[in-house]
């Protein structure tokens, strides 16, 4: 399966593509025959839908797989403000293997009379954007995208080649997917809490739903895949008997998803909540309340400190934010049996040499916690081991037991 996001680049209340499914998935036999026909006989595509595609180079994710993605842009004027269903098909053909065909529908509502009265839709220069991708092993892949406007039966088709390969510095990394193999980006390593007894930890993950590039205005498919794979890979390496998950967005100053009993079956709901997040749409009230970012974080931390039977481990997880306010010293008051706080902060390659503390790091320090700056999957694995050791030491100290 492939994860998709539908976004636009102008006033968001005018139009919005509505996904009719949680993500791209295998398609029915009739749709498969139709899509394969147009993939194999591109001369049949007429008249064409005016779209453009920008492939994204494959990169190694935190589940030890390659992700390859793209962005498709279609001018809004192409749809004339009329209601339609837009179908997006993706066909990936590994070298020497059979193709994998996936698809996803979107509903495009009609423009309202109010919009039509003040907007010449046919002269608009803005675009709808679709982002997508897939997970794969090393190898060579032929990638094809077909976009279909069902109302007008117009189509757009494009193709490119992707050849993911480990860099010399990554040769020691054990890839999770064998060569020339395609998987869904939602196929994740965590299978649920692993401990059957009392030895495991009660874990809370506070997930910062933010793009890898902190000033981006869109949460792309690979941003969501990065968050899901990092979350899943982290939990897969922790001996946990229960997991609470709170996903939040600092830009919107709100919680977007929360569950006290997080299981793998909840990942599609988490993904849907992230897909629905419009980073470019920030209310005037939020813009007038910049301290709301630190207030949200402090409130999340206080909830974990104050709950009866709360988690022993609380992990902030996400890419470096663009917020750098310090947390007031009196914002967090010491209490009795506190959980141990950690921050797994992903640092993109382009910020090396300029790694300044962000608001979450300041808060983690105020909570007497530990922050880890993560640049690679190997560093994530090392940090997870240290989290287990530090948590066990803190637990032994509370119980009056010597360190192991």
Phi, psi and omega in degrees: 000158180235143178268137180234155171224138176252122183224166180221167190242023177217195186307114191290343182280351182283312182219157172199132173281131182252115177293136180265002178213166181289339180178169181293140185213177176300149187246165180292165185296323181293316177294325179296317179296319180295312181296316181298323179300314183282332174294318185278337181231072184300339179296341180285346183280100178196136353288162186266154174268131184281100179224166177224151179232144175233106178293152176247131184299142178300145178217155182278125181263184186274005170255015178060045176226162172268141171245136176233137186217185182195164172234128174252132178241128177236127178300138180300325183297339180299333185261358171057020179074011182263152179292139179200167170247127180256123178258134177240119178249141177234127176239123179243125180243104175291151180301124178076009182234168177285151180290153174249125185244126181232159180205159177207135177263150172232143175259127178254106180294156176287149175292139181288164177299324180296320178293315181297328183290337183240002184225131172271095187299324183290347180253003181290142181252003181278164186237150158276145179234137174241129173242145182205179179178180179209163177258147184203166171268184176298157177142200182233132186226137171263122183247132181226138178237135176233121178251128184235125170268106187295329182295313184261351183062023174272152187221159173225132181228140175209166181208159176199170179251144176232134182226075179295139180206145178292141172283166182302322181287350183253006187299338181275354184285126178279106183292141182275346181236133181289165185300146177053046179227137181250138175224163173290147174289349176266003175277105193240155188283336184284129183250010179115170178308135191258341188272134180266344182243210182265005184282336183282168181262149165275120190242136169245130174249123175258100189268119178276104182279094185214153177290155179300319174273114192297339182259009178292148180259002180227145174262098186286170179302319182285335172296313179295318179297320178300313181297317182292318181290322178293317177300311183295316180296322179295312181294328180294338182260000181253136175280092185241137176262346173203153180225126169254136181235131172233115178259130184225163176229121183288329180298317180270351180056049182205160172276131182254344180198141180205139174206139179277349181226077184283128179229161177305330181294344180271354183299318176301323178292320176297316179298319180296320178298321179290321179299327185278355184280124179255098183293330184281352183255094182242129184289159179298323181298321179292318179298330180276000184228066185296334179288355179297335179295311180291326178296319178299313181297317180297318180295321177297317179294318180298322179299322180286329179283332189261349184284140175288134182065032184287179183291151173276336182234129175237123185240117165283135184219129177161175177287161176305135182273174175260013180252130188231023178291141174280149179271128179305141184299328183272005182288328180243117179262137178296146178224193186291252184279088181280148168289166176267127183260142177222159176226113173264101189251112179284130180248109178300154183303328186284355178258004178303133182091351179223049186264083182269151179297136173260182186298322180294323178294319176299318180294317179301320177295319179296334179270010183060031180264184183238133177253140176238125175270118188255124178247343187208163176302323179298318180293327176296314180299318179296317180296320180297320178298319179293324177298315178299318181293312182295323179293317179295321178296318179295321179294317178297322179296318178295325182270002180071028180254142179294155180295147181292000000 
